[in-house]
């Protein structure tokens, strides 16, 4: 009688080498105090000196931020690509990488509408006095997001996504496999690369030591440098052949200001007075031929707060949690 064998049992007989390496990382960049309604009310009333909180105060910051993004696109001469529904963003990025010469810089900027957590002001009535008063509440909305796809000397391909609603959170996506490839190439190690991993390596032990050396400090150095692209102080434009956008020009409706007095992209780097933070999510992986992945994510919920002002529109904000992805794979020996 033959007992059934699991996939792990079958693969165990064909693995010729194994590498443990961090796979994709999603870093959530945000100002902690602006992730809840009371913090937003404090920002406008105490930090900005406004007598009340209203979306009318957020609208100029949003428009300034969008203008700064378009100014960066025009000054750098990069393409603005409008992502269509159902279109794989990685496929577009790969087309730009085909002609890339390996230099650091922004490859192109993408634009898409995606759902995110926001804050709005609602009118409420005092049951005792009968007077109306505004109240900040958590909600969701479809908002414009700008994707900055680039190439870093240490991490290779990456992207940073900025939400265009207050408080203008961002997400940075890096890949530990790409980082290991870049370091292995600099060290002169011969290897055969896969799309997201390694097929073979002449010095596997050295490659494993390189993979183990990827630290939070190295990761932070990359995302802090790239979290201010709309101020044109991060990477320059890559000298790659220009490609036409996938659709006609469009104008984003909301975003953040690049001025120091507002929560600009600088607030995602830990340099603002209110304090900033980023959270990193990653998974150790074994690489080779057949990847299998699983993903999970969660979002934060925020409570309401007194806005102390009439309502003029929406006051958005979001705080998505990191989404870890684990990849395990094997390499089969020749039969």
Order of alpha helices (4+ residues) and beta strands (2+ residues): alpha-beta-beta-alpha-alpha-beta-alpha-beta-beta-beta-beta-alpha-beta-beta-alpha-alpha-beta-beta-beta-beta-beta
